[in-house]
Amino acid sequence: MSKKSKLKKQLKKANKEVAKQKKKAKKALKLVKAYKKEKVKKKAIKKVSKLAKAQKLEVKKAVKKATKAKKAFKKVA
């Protein structure tokens, strides 16, 4: 396997991860909104919003990884 195809595979994987994490974050945000609408206990809302924030962080990490993979691929390509 050449370095180029290896990097291309990495890039594809990184992009997939970004999409997956974004989907999760969207779900978490929806949950927060739903909880607020239903006037669920503040504690529950806090827990869910914390989860949503953590998910946002995961998205950032995934995007960072994808960007890194993209740069590495461009160097070789």
C-alpha positions in Angstrom: 0.0 0.0 0.0 1.4 3.3 -1.0 1.6 6.2 1.4 -0.9 8.1 -0.7 -3.6 5.5 -0.6 -2.9 5.0 3.1 -3.5 8.7 3.8 -6.6 8.7 1.6 -8.0 5.9 3.7 -7.2 7.9 6.9 -8.9 10.9 5.4 -12.0 9.0 4.6 -12.1 7.5 8.1 -11.6 10.9 9.7 -14.4 12.4 7.6 -16.7 9.6 8.5 -15.9 10.2 12.2 -16.8 13.9 11.8 -20.1 13.1 10.3 -20.8 10.5 13.1 -19.9 13.0 15.9 -22.0 15.8 14.3 -25.0 13.5 14.2 -24.5 12.6 17.9 -24.2 16.3 18.8 -27.4 17.2 16.9 -29.2 14.4 18.8 -27.9 15.7 22.1 -29.0 19.3 21.3 -32.4 18.1 20.3 -32.6 16.3 23.7 -31.8 19.5 25.5 -34.4 21.4 23.6 -37.0 18.7 24.2 -36.2 18.7 27.9 -36.5 22.4 28.2 -39.9 22.3 26.4 -41.2 19.6 28.7 -39.9 21.6 31.7 -38.0 18.6 33.1 -36.2 19.0 36.4 -33.2 21.4 36.2 -30.8 18.6 37.3 -31.8 16.5 34.3 -31.4 19.5 31.9 -28.0 20.2 33.3 -27.0 16.6 32.8 -28.2 16.6 29.2 -26.6 19.9 28.3 -23.4 18.7 29.8 -23.6 15.7 27.5 -24.3 18.0 24.6 -21.3 20.1 25.4 -19.1 17.0 25.6 -20.5 15.9 22.2 -19.6 19.3 20.7 -16.0 18.8 22.0 -16.0 15.4 20.3 -17.0 17.1 17.0 -14.1 19.5 17.4 -11.7 16.7 18.0 -13.0 14.8 15.0 -12.8 17.9 12.8 -9.2 18.5 13.9 -8.2 15.0 13.1 -9.9 15.3 9.6 -8.0 18.5 8.9 -4.8 16.9 9.9 -5.4 14.0 7.6 -6.4 16.3 4.8 -3.1 18.3 5.2 -1.0 15.2 5.2 -2.8 13.9 2.1 -2.3 17.2 0.3 1.4 17.1 1.1 1.8 13.7 -0.6 -0.7 14.3 -3.5 
